[in-house]
């Protein structure tokens, strides 16, 4: 089955059609659900496959963290359904969303489920996909740029760097019951030099204390990056010891990153250099470890 020829021959979709042909992108067939990541905020961080899905979808169910500018890529007449919690609106229940995905697909719709970041990173994408699998509804997963990688890149913080960390751990600060997740926190503290936390603002104090108790240095650098990649992006650089107090003054959505790689921001805050004329320091680790010769 191919994508709707009427929709794709509309002039505004010729570009999308050419792109799909040039890259050999898969057709969005009726009765399918595509679960796609929208990226962390900057609409330019949507993948090409995500844009193709938007152009082909009959109905789009999108979450609170999805940049609504992306919905302009939907074909005219596509149904746009908001399925998130924001501004006091009631949160759509997870089971209701999954049920809606199944019923729309069974009606022969091309259903796009669009989620912030990557659908399989702390995004319940797997829960929804498993419901589809149980209902025998065919689906495709379209990965996205996750906030914990792309959002940090916009803050000038590389998620790995060989002089600071050979490993990184992604952690959610939000367990199933709203408390800290039941993890082996000693292992988390010791497991890798860099820790990236999602949904951790409310528990930042408790997390920092737990990590320090488990042996992390209270003086090691930490950063809180909020509304990453959007026009409202803000970055606070602090220490693990001060993290809890700092987190109280920051708005969501926010990421917390702990580790020496935070110091690289002094040299890599390309966005600050672009927007505010920030001077970048070429040797932020102070190790005279510059490898390239100018
Ligand atoms: N699937 C998403 C994560 C969803 S969980 C992804 O892959 O990025 C929601 C959490 O993601 C937020 O609480 C926050 O910690 C983080 N997040 C998402 N977008 C963000 C942004 N633009 N800036 C900072 N944090 C963000």
Boltz pocket constraint, residues with backbone or C-beta under 6 A from the ligand:
constraints:
  - pocket:
      binder: B
      contacts: [[A, 40], [A, 41], [A, 65], [A, 115], [A, 116], [A, 117], [A, 118], [A, 119], [A, 120], [A, 121], [A, 122], [A, 123], [A, 145], [A, 146], [A, 147], [A, 148], [A, 151], [A, 197], [A, 198], [A, 199], [A, 200], [A, 225], [A, 226], [A, 227], [A, 228], [A, 229], [A, 230], [A, 252], [A, 253], [A, 254], [A, 255]]
      max_distance: 6.0
